[in-house]
């Protein structure tokens, strides 16, 4: 609401909602971070929510992420025990904190509880509960469906820029978790199809294929280590512009791009 008021140049309500947000934030910090979390609460959901909504102070975010991963590892098979809201938050919070490898292992695992367990049991739809139900809960329900969003946001790396609604500008930040060889990902945005595909050809060589629709612009962040270099082997759009001071961050106009990362 603070943001909406700002966009409307509603100074009075912008100030009112900002003060309300600060008050609620401090209440949350006092109840669930500065004091002990009650045993009756799911700690995975608590820490994921605090991180997801940016309630934790910057200098304490690493500690909160450590607490979150600690309680994930304490779950059955080291998996999530979250529900409809907490699952979305834990997927996002762990990924923002740099734990995409750990998230991928959970998403890809066939152990209970998890999506792989559902598939291993013959499921063709997502269940309402982590455990298969016998006519009590639904076995065709979007309860844990946000894992699909995680595929787009963190494997394909297609993420919106909140300052440019509708994907007029957006981010391409693919992640390459261990054990995954390739991703084919496309999103039909209001401007047209966004494509983010990649192939992992080994530890030192990867190939990326991006398509950016007309009238849009993307900022791409390519995974890179200090023994690799980036080469644009094909581009139907204008020459990508490297961000000042960065080796792997580029601004790209509409077009199709093939990028190779290989040993220096």
N, C-alpha and C positions, 0 to 999 in steps of 0.2 A: 504493500500500500504506500510505503514511503516513495518507492520508485515511481508508481503510477502518479502520485501527487506531484512529484518533480517533473515528470513528462508533461503534465498539464499546467505547469507553473503555478501550482496551488501551494504557495509558501506556507500558509497557515497549517494546512493538513500535512504537508511534508514534515514540518517540525513536530506536529502532534504524533504522527505515526513513528517518527524516529525515536522520540522519547518513550513511546509505548514499547517499541522493539528493544530498546536498551533495558527497560525495566524487566521485560520478560526474559531477556537473555541473562541478566544477573540472577533472576529467580532460578532459572535452569542451572546455572553454574553452581549456585549455592546448594541446590537440592541434590544434584546428580554428579557433581565433579569435586567441589570443595569438601563435601561430606561423604561419608560412606554410603554406597548404593545399597538400598534395602535388599535382603536376600530374596524377597518375593519377585523382584524384577529381573528380566532377562538382560544380563549385562552386555551381551552382543548388541541388542537393540539400543540400549542406553548409550553406549560409547559411539556406535555408528550414527545415531541421531544427532548427538552433540557435534560430531565432525561434519556430517552432511549439511547441517544448517549453519555451519561456520560460527558456532557458539564458543568453541574453545579458543582461548588466546593463542596467537601465532606461536609464541615461544613454548607453549605446552602441547601443541598438536602432535609432536612426535611421541610424547608420553601417552597421549590418548590413543594414538594408532597402535602403540605397543600393547596397551591394555586391551584394545579390541582384538588384535591378533592372538593375544594370550587366551582370551575367552573363546575365540573360535577354535583354537587347538584343544581346548578342554571339552568341546562338544563331542557327541558321538562320532567316531571316525575322524575327528578333527574337522567336522562340517558345521554348517549353519543350523541354529535352532530357532531362527527368527520366523516371524509371521508375515502378513501381507505388506506391512509398512517396513519393518525392520530388514526384510530381505533386500528390498531396493536400496536402503541406506547402507547396508553392510557391503553390498557389491560395489557401490560407488565410493564409499569412504576408504575401503581397503585399496581400491585401484588408484585413487588420488594419492594415497600415502605410499604408493610404489609396490604394492603387493599383488600385481596382476598375475604373476606366476602362481602364487598361492591360490588366488581365486580360480584360475583356470584349472588347477588340479582338482579343486572341489567340484567345479561345474562338470568336469570330464569324468569324475569318479563314479563307479557303479555301486559304491557302498551306501548304506542308509545313514542319514537321510540325504536325499538329493535328487537332482533331475536324472542323472545317470542310473540311479536305482529304479526310478519309475520306468525308464526305457528298458532296463534289464528285466523288469517284471512284465514286459509286453505292452506297456502303456503307449498309446498313440496320441493321448491328450494329457495335459498337466492336471494333476490331482489338486483338490482343495486342501488336503493335509499332506505332510511328508509321508505319512503311512497310508497305504492303500486301504480304502474304506469298503465295507460290505453293507451298502445301502443305508449308511448313516450320513456320510458326507459325499459330496460330488467327486467323481473321478474325471470330470471334464469341467474345469474351472480355472479362471485366470489368476488364481491366488498367488502363484509364484512366477507369473509370466514376465516379470521385469528382467529375467535373465536374457530375454531376446534383446532388450534395450542395451544390455551390457555387451552383447556381441557387436552391435553397431558402434557403440561409443568407445569400446576399449580394444576390440580385436581389429575391426575396420578402422576405428579411430575417427569416425564421422561425428563431430560435436558442433552444436550451434554456438554462435557468438551472440550472447544475450543483448548486445547493443544493436544488433541488426536482425530483427525478427524475420522469420520465414526463410532463413538461410541465404540472405543476400550476401552475407559474409559468414564464413564458417571455418572450422578447424579440421585438419586431417592429421591425427596423432596416433597412428597404428602402433600396436604392441605385439611383440613376437614371443609369446610364452614358450617355454621349453616343451618340446614334444609335439608342437603344432607346425606342420610343414607349409600350409598355405591357407589363405582366406580369400573368398570371393564375396564382396559386400557391395550392395547398391541401395540407394535411398532415393525415392521419388519425391523430391522437394517441390515447393511451389514454382521454382524456376526451371525445373527439369531434373534429370537423373544425375545423382552424384555417385561416382564409383570409386571405391578404394579396395584394390586387390593387391595381394602380395604373395611372394613365394620365398621360402627360406631355403637357399641352396647350400646350406652349411653355416658354420659359425661365422665365417668371414664374408659371405656373399649373399645378398638379398636383392630381389627385384620387386619394384612397386609400379603399379599401373593406376593412375588417377584420372578421373574425368570430372571436369568442373563445368557446370552448365552456363549458358549465355547469361550475361547480366550479373554474374556473381564473381566473388573472389575468395580464395582459400589461403589460409596460412598453414603450411605443412611443416610438421616437425618429424624428421626422419631419425629413427634409432641409429646411433652411430657410436663406435668406440674409437679410441685414439690410434688404432692401427688400420682404420678404414678411411676411404674417400668416397665422395658422392659424385656420380656422373649422370647427366641428363642425356640418355641415349636417343630419346625421341620426344618431340614436343610439337603439337599442332597449334598451341597458343603462343603468347608472347614469352620472351625469355624470363624464367623465374628470377625474382629479385631476392638475393640473400639479405637477411636481416643483419644490420650492423652489429658486429661483435659476436656473431653466431656462426658455427660451422654447419649446422643442420636444420636451420629454420628459414623457410622461404615463403615469399608471397607470390601466389600464382593466379593469373587471370584465367578467364574461361578457355577451355581447350582440353586436349588429351596429352598426358605426360607419361613417359616411361623412365623410371629412375633406377639406376643400378648402384648398389653399395658393394664395394669390393676392396680387397687389401690394398693398402697404400703402396 
